[in-house]
Amino acid sequence: MPAPAATCPFLRQAVDMTHNSDHSPKTNPDTIYANPLAEVSRFAFDERVVDVFPDMIKRSVPGYATIINMIGNLAERYAQADSHCYDLGCSLGAATLAMRHRIQAANCKIIGVDNSAAMIARCQQVIAADSGEVPVELIEASIGDVKITNASMAVLNFTLQFIAVEERLQTLSAICSGLNPGGVLILSEKVAFDDEPHQQLMTELHHNFKRANGYSDLEIAQKRAAIENYLIPETLDTHRQRLRSAGFSSVDVWFQCFNFASLIAIK
């Protein structure tokens, strides 16, 4: 389907993330870590990050646009009539828009959840400016406080990695419980590797990707310090085993680029 009309700068940013456009907005470049900081505070999805988020994630996550595009493709295949599709950790709504413009099943509703007030406020503007017909409800809440019901699809797009490790199985079990038979979870994560040389290689390749996108070594180092002990990556085997323990019958990796991957889990 054609891209929705971009009637505001925030929607243009979301559309660019959704459709892998070569005409990304030049506004709001990510310069948060461009200058030396006396103290690097823990990363937070606050107003500063919201203002630069599309630029930040495009320049930081290899394959992000492809993942967003394919979430739309998967929604076209798996969204069931008269059901809910959840975007859990929706940020500015890129995955929400991807689903909204590809869902073919009748009477679907998308529910976007994020615990960042700044993200939800900006996402409201994005959704309000979009022309899609599938209804969208946005909820400011932690994922664990939202009951998943009558779901045919759920998306955790680089979200689980920010949830405490000891809470991840419970989170996935609740999602699986709320999915209808045949429903799917798309889980995208930064991943780790047991083999130390391979881990080092993937880290170096990722840093080279960021350098190629204009980040300096200072920015890379300060961002890494900000997310250390907050973004906790795990191995693909750990994710597979946990998803099966949560109740999913089929788990497969459908996308990977360096140390970023996306899995599809089917109930």
C-alpha positions, 0 to 999 in steps of 0.5 A: 500500500502507498505510504500515508500522507505525511502531514506533520514532521513527526509523521514524516519521521515515522513514515520514513522509518516505516517505508525505508525512504531515502528522503529522511527528514533533516531536522532533529539530528541526534547530537545528545552525546556529541559533546563530552559529558562530565557524567553520563547519566542512564539512558532515558526515553525522555523529551530529549530522546523523543526529539531525535528518536527517528534519527537515533534509531535509524543510525544506530540499529542496522536493518531497522527499516527492514524490520518495520516494513516486514512487521507490516507484511506480517500483520497482513498475514497474521492479523485476525478479524475482530482481534487486537494487535499490540505494539508493546513499547510503541515509542513514536508508532513506527510499528503501529503505522506499519501494521495499520497500513497493511492489516486486511482483516476486518474489525481489528484494533491496534493498541500501542503501549509505552511507559514514557509520557513523552513518547506517548504524547508525541505518538498521539500526534503521529497517529492523529496526523495519519490517514489509516483506517484501523483504529489505534488506542495508545496507553501510557503504562508499563507492559506488565500493567496492561492485560493482553486480550483477544490478540492475533499479533503482538510486537516487542520491537527492541523493548524486552531488552529494557525489561529486567531479566527476571521479569521477561518470562512473566512478560512473554507468558502474559503475551502468549496467554492473551494471544489467540490460537495461531497468533504471533509475537514479533520479538526484535532485540539486540543480542549477545553471543557466547563465543567471545571472539564472535561477540567482539566482531559483532560489536566492532561491526556495529560500531563501524555501522554507527561510524558510517552513519556519522557518529563519532567515537565519543558519541559511541562511547558515551551512548554505550556508557548510558545504556550499560546495565540498562539494556541487557542483551541475551543470546538467541538460544536464551530467547528461543528457550524462554519463548518456548517456556512461555507457551509458544509452539514455534520460534524462529529467527526471521531477520538478523544483522550483526548483533540485532535480530528479530524472531517470530513466535507462533502460539 
